Amino acid sequence: MSDEKKKGLFARLREGLSRTRGNMTEKVDEMVRENRKIDEDFFEELEDILLMSDCGMAATESIIGELRERVKAQKVKDASQARELLRQIMIDEMNIPRPPLKWPMVMLLVGVNGVGKTTTIGKLALRFQAIGRRVMLCAGDTFRAAAAEQLTVWAERARVPIIKHAEGADPAAVVFDAIQSAKAQGADLLIIDTAGRLHNKKNLMDELSKMRRVIDREYPEADTRCILVLDATTGQNGLNQARAFKEVAEINGIILTKLDGTAKGGIALAIRQELAVPVWYVGVGEGIDDLQPFDAKDFVNALF
């Protein structure tokens, strides 16, 4: 990627995180400008700022605890030095590298209705097609009215094939047909949409398990990843969704959407702490390029 394009992507990320920056790091910067003494009040105020940005109690305690240790070990007296330590600690907290992509791959996207799952699938299809990968979509959400139609719009936009059945069909049967088609057409990536019905965990668990068994049996050569899509604007409710999905499925990665719509982007830290899995992509706008591969250093630097 050219330096110019990297700068453009970083600029969009920085713009997308502007509301969180105003809520979190500008308050930290205000403490630095005041040349605050690094004492118990300093740490408590930092803790409040992180909690108000939806970093969650576990992530906040981990960050503040590590900051206390580094400040003590390095004999830091200056608030601006403490700010730099905070930035580095947040990078370290977020930095779980995404595993290298292997082909063929199956992405099983899960998440409740309304998080932007269908749009995310469309953007992923366009992204991977743009780098020369053969992509296929599977409309595995056969329960939500018009889900297949919405996914078809994205398939047409990306000019990729889509496999779908009638509304109410068995999702595992759709997955079976999609796998046969993907193998026959030599697809690199099969992206499967799934139903987001968390109100009945047992049904959801049975459904996802059945899909996974079909994939493992029919497509053992594929690298299968279960990716959870979360809406950043839902804050702690998104964290609750992450916990619930972790109970019913093995989550391999996170896609965090709508970060541009929240002042509490610290939820990314809370979710990473909760699930201990890498964030794969973040959505910072409506455009195709606004779904960006997650990089911990870029993310935190855009905040600071």
VMD Tcl script that draws the C-alpha trace (Angstrom):
set ca {
  {0.00 0.00 0.00}
  {1.34 3.45 -0.92}
  {2.21 5.97 1.82}
  {-0.42 8.31 0.40}
  {-3.16 5.70 0.69}
  {-2.04 4.81 4.23}
  {-2.29 8.47 5.19}
  {-5.77 8.63 3.67}
  {-6.94 5.58 5.60}
  {-5.47 6.94 8.83}
  {-7.17 10.30 8.24}
  {-10.54 8.54 7.86}
  {-9.89 6.50 10.99}
  {-8.94 9.64 12.91}
  {-12.04 11.44 11.67}
  {-14.22 8.44 12.52}
  {-12.90 8.39 16.08}
  {-13.29 12.16 16.60}
  {-16.23 11.84 19.00}
  {-14.39 9.33 21.18}
  {-11.26 11.48 21.06}
  {-13.27 14.43 22.38}
  {-14.69 12.29 25.17}
  {-11.48 10.50 26.16}
  {-8.11 11.79 25.08}
  {-8.93 15.49 25.07}
  {-9.79 15.11 28.76}
  {-6.47 13.37 29.30}
  {-4.73 16.18 27.42}
  {-6.45 18.70 29.66}
  {-4.90 16.97 32.68}
  {-1.50 17.16 30.98}
  {-1.91 20.86 30.19}
  {-2.70 21.49 33.84}
  {0.65 19.80 34.62}
  {-1.09 17.66 37.18}
  {0.86 16.00 39.94}
  {0.92 12.23 39.47}
  {-0.81 11.15 42.64}
  {-3.82 9.08 43.63}
  {-6.23 11.75 42.37}
  {-4.51 11.67 38.97}
  {-5.00 7.91 38.64}
  {-8.60 8.08 39.87}
  {-9.47 10.79 37.36}
  {-7.87 8.79 34.54}
  {-9.89 5.78 35.63}
  {-13.11 7.83 35.50}
  {-12.26 9.06 31.98}
  {-11.71 5.51 30.72}
  {-14.91 4.24 32.34}
  {-16.90 7.13 30.87}
  {-15.57 6.13 27.44}
  {-16.97 2.60 27.90}
  {-13.60 0.91 28.32}
  {-15.25 -1.36 30.89}
  {-14.12 -2.12 34.42}
  {-11.81 -5.04 33.56}
  {-9.89 -3.19 30.82}
  {-9.75 0.02 32.87}
  {-8.36 -1.74 35.93}
  {-5.79 -3.53 33.78}
  {-4.67 -0.29 32.08}
  {-4.52 1.79 35.26}
  {-2.76 -1.01 37.14}
  {-0.10 -1.27 34.43}
  {0.26 2.53 34.32}
  {0.83 2.65 38.09}
  {3.58 0.03 37.78}
  {5.36 1.75 34.89}
  {5.13 5.19 36.51}
  {6.66 3.77 39.68}
  {9.34 1.71 37.91}
  {10.39 4.57 35.63}
  {10.04 7.23 38.36}
  {7.79 9.31 36.10}
  {6.87 12.72 37.53}
  {5.65 14.52 34.41}
  {2.00 14.20 33.30}
  {2.96 14.27 29.59}
  {5.21 11.24 30.16}
  {2.34 9.47 31.88}
  {0.15 10.27 28.85}
  {2.71 8.62 26.55}
  {2.84 5.56 28.82}
  {-0.96 5.40 28.74}
  {-0.94 5.47 24.93}
  {1.60 2.63 24.75}
  {-0.29 0.53 27.32}
  {-3.51 0.90 25.33}
  {-1.70 -0.25 22.19}
  {-0.35 -3.26 24.08}
  {-3.84 -4.05 25.44}
  {-5.40 -3.96 21.96}
  {-2.62 -5.70 20.09}
  {-3.80 -9.24 19.39}
  {-2.65 -9.82 15.80}
  {-5.17 -11.17 13.33}
  {-4.06 -14.61 12.10}
  {-2.80 -14.73 8.50}
  {-5.53 -15.36 5.96}
  {-5.53 -18.81 4.39}
  {-7.41 -19.88 1.28}
  {-9.98 -21.20 0.79}
  {-11.65 -19.49 3.72}
  {-15.14 -19.52 5.19}
  {-16.24 -16.51 7.22}
  {-19.28 -17.27 9.36}
  {-20.62 -13.86 10.43}
  {-22.73 -13.74 13.58}
  {-24.35 -10.86 15.43}
  {-27.78 -9.59 16.44}
  {-30.05 -7.89 13.93}
  {-29.29 -4.22 13.41}
  {-25.52 -4.24 13.98}
  {-24.75 -3.75 10.29}
  {-23.96 -7.38 9.52}
  {-25.36 -7.41 5.98}
  {-23.63 -4.15 5.05}
  {-20.39 -5.46 6.55}
  {-20.64 -8.63 4.45}
  {-21.09 -6.51 1.33}
  {-18.07 -4.35 2.17}
  {-15.96 -7.45 2.87}
  {-16.99 -8.91 -0.50}
  {-15.93 -5.72 -2.28}
  {-12.68 -5.51 -0.29}
  {-11.55 -9.06 -1.06}
  {-12.72 -8.91 -4.65}
  {-10.62 -5.76 -5.10}
  {-7.46 -7.70 -4.21}
  {-8.28 -10.42 -6.72}
  {-10.04 -13.00 -4.56}
  {-13.05 -14.95 -5.83}
  {-15.86 -14.32 -3.36}
  {-19.22 -15.99 -2.85}
  {-22.02 -15.07 -0.45}
  {-24.41 -17.39 1.38}
  {-27.77 -16.13 2.70}
  {-27.86 -18.27 5.85}
  {-30.26 -15.94 7.67}
  {-33.47 -17.53 6.42}
  {-35.62 -16.29 9.32}
  {-35.49 -12.51 9.07}
  {-37.83 -11.18 6.41}
  {-35.97 -9.72 3.41}
  {-32.53 -10.70 4.77}
  {-31.69 -12.63 1.59}
  {-32.96 -9.76 -0.57}
  {-30.74 -7.26 1.25}
  {-27.74 -9.52 0.84}
  {-28.59 -9.99 -2.85}
  {-28.36 -6.21 -3.37}
  {-24.80 -6.30 -2.03}
  {-23.96 -9.39 -4.10}
  {-25.09 -7.54 -7.23}
  {-23.16 -4.45 -6.23}
  {-20.00 -6.47 -5.68}
  {-20.76 -8.67 -8.72}
  {-20.29 -11.85 -6.73}
  {-22.53 -14.95 -6.76}
  {-24.96 -15.57 -3.92}
  {-26.58 -18.83 -2.78}
  {-29.98 -18.50 -1.14}
  {-33.13 -20.52 -0.45}
  {-36.70 -19.54 0.29}
  {-37.50 -17.71 3.52}
  {-37.81 -20.15 6.43}
  {-35.55 -22.79 4.85}
  {-33.03 -24.78 6.89}
  {-29.89 -22.57 7.13}
  {-27.63 -25.65 7.15}
  {-29.11 -26.73 3.81}
  {-28.26 -23.32 2.33}
  {-24.72 -23.65 3.67}
  {-24.43 -27.13 2.14}
  {-25.41 -25.83 -1.31}
  {-23.12 -22.81 -0.95}
  {-20.14 -25.04 -0.14}
  {-20.75 -27.26 -3.17}
  {-21.00 -24.18 -5.38}
  {-17.90 -22.58 -3.82}
  {-15.85 -25.71 -4.47}
  {-17.20 -26.10 -8.01}
  {-16.41 -22.47 -8.88}
  {-13.06 -22.34 -7.10}
  {-14.06 -19.58 -4.69}
  {-11.37 -18.28 -2.34}
  {-13.80 -16.88 0.20}
  {-17.32 -17.94 1.20}
  {-19.03 -15.43 3.51}
  {-22.06 -16.80 5.36}
  {-24.73 -14.58 6.88}
  {-26.45 -16.05 9.96}
  {-29.59 -15.28 11.93}
  {-29.13 -12.93 14.88}
  {-31.67 -14.34 17.30}
  {-30.12 -14.06 20.73}
  {-33.46 -14.18 22.56}
  {-33.44 -17.94 22.09}
  {-29.88 -19.04 22.75}
  {-30.56 -22.76 22.45}
  {-32.03 -22.45 18.96}
  {-29.17 -20.18 17.91}
  {-26.58 -22.56 19.35}
  {-28.18 -25.56 17.63}
  {-28.35 -23.67 14.34}
  {-24.73 -22.50 14.43}
  {-23.53 -25.96 15.52}
  {-25.37 -27.58 12.65}
  {-23.88 -25.09 10.16}
  {-20.41 -25.70 11.56}
  {-20.79 -29.48 11.27}
  {-21.79 -29.13 7.62}
  {-18.75 -26.92 6.93}
  {-16.35 -29.25 8.74}
  {-17.73 -32.29 6.94}
  {-18.11 -30.87 3.45}
  {-15.27 -28.35 3.33}
  {-12.48 -29.59 5.66}
  {-9.80 -27.92 3.55}
  {-11.27 -24.47 4.25}
  {-10.00 -22.22 7.04}
  {-13.26 -21.50 8.89}
  {-13.56 -18.42 11.09}
  {-16.54 -17.29 13.17}
  {-16.58 -13.49 13.23}
  {-18.80 -11.51 15.63}
  {-20.16 -8.19 14.32}
  {-20.89 -5.62 17.04}
  {-22.34 -2.12 16.87}
  {-20.06 0.26 18.81}
  {-22.92 2.69 19.46}
  {-24.65 0.14 21.72}
  {-21.82 0.44 24.25}
  {-22.08 -1.93 27.19}
  {-25.04 -3.68 25.53}
  {-22.59 -4.70 22.80}
  {-20.38 -6.15 25.52}
  {-23.34 -8.17 26.79}
  {-23.94 -9.44 23.25}
  {-20.29 -10.46 23.03}
  {-20.63 -12.46 26.25}
  {-23.81 -14.15 25.02}
  {-22.34 -15.13 21.65}
  {-19.20 -16.40 23.35}
  {-21.46 -18.84 25.22}
  {-22.95 -20.29 22.03}
  {-20.09 -20.12 19.52}
  {-16.32 -20.16 19.27}
  {-15.58 -16.57 18.29}
  {-12.35 -16.09 16.31}
  {-12.55 -12.36 15.70}
  {-14.53 -9.14 16.02}
  {-15.77 -6.59 13.51}
  {-16.74 -3.37 15.29}
  {-19.11 -1.18 13.26}
  {-20.32 2.43 13.59}
  {-17.36 3.70 15.63}
  {-17.90 7.08 13.98}
  {-21.32 7.30 15.65}
  {-20.19 7.04 19.26}
  {-18.21 9.08 21.78}
  {-17.52 5.85 23.65}
  {-15.15 4.01 21.35}
  {-13.42 2.65 24.45}
  {-15.86 -0.25 24.02}
  {-13.22 -1.68 21.65}
  {-10.92 -2.10 24.65}
  {-13.69 -3.60 26.78}
  {-14.63 -6.17 24.13}
  {-11.03 -7.12 23.45}
  {-10.51 -7.65 27.20}
  {-13.72 -9.68 27.47}
  {-13.21 -12.01 24.51}
  {-9.42 -12.08 24.23}
  {-9.73 -12.42 20.43}
  {-8.42 -10.03 17.75}
  {-10.47 -7.22 16.27}
  {-10.33 -7.87 12.50}
  {-11.99 -4.74 11.13}
  {-13.51 -1.50 12.35}
  {-16.19 0.53 10.62}
  {-15.72 4.31 10.80}
  {-18.22 5.52 8.20}
  {-20.65 4.59 5.45}
  {-18.16 4.36 2.58}
  {-16.65 1.11 1.29}
  {-13.16 2.11 2.45}
  {-14.50 3.01 5.88}
  {-14.39 -0.66 6.87}
  {-10.70 -0.87 7.72}
  {-8.41 -3.66 8.86}
  {-7.80 -3.11 12.55}
  {-4.32 -2.05 13.63}
  {-3.88 -1.43 17.37}
  {-1.18 1.21 16.90}
  {-3.15 3.15 14.27}
  {-6.35 2.89 16.34}
  {-4.79 4.27 19.53}
  {-2.74 6.89 17.66}
  {-5.93 8.09 15.98}
  {-7.42 8.53 19.44}
  {-4.40 10.45 20.69}
}
mol new
graphics top color blue
foreach p $ca { graphics top sphere $p radius 0.5 }
foreach p [lrange $ca 0 end-1] q [lrange $ca 1 end] { graphics top cylinder $p $q radius 0.2 }
display resetview
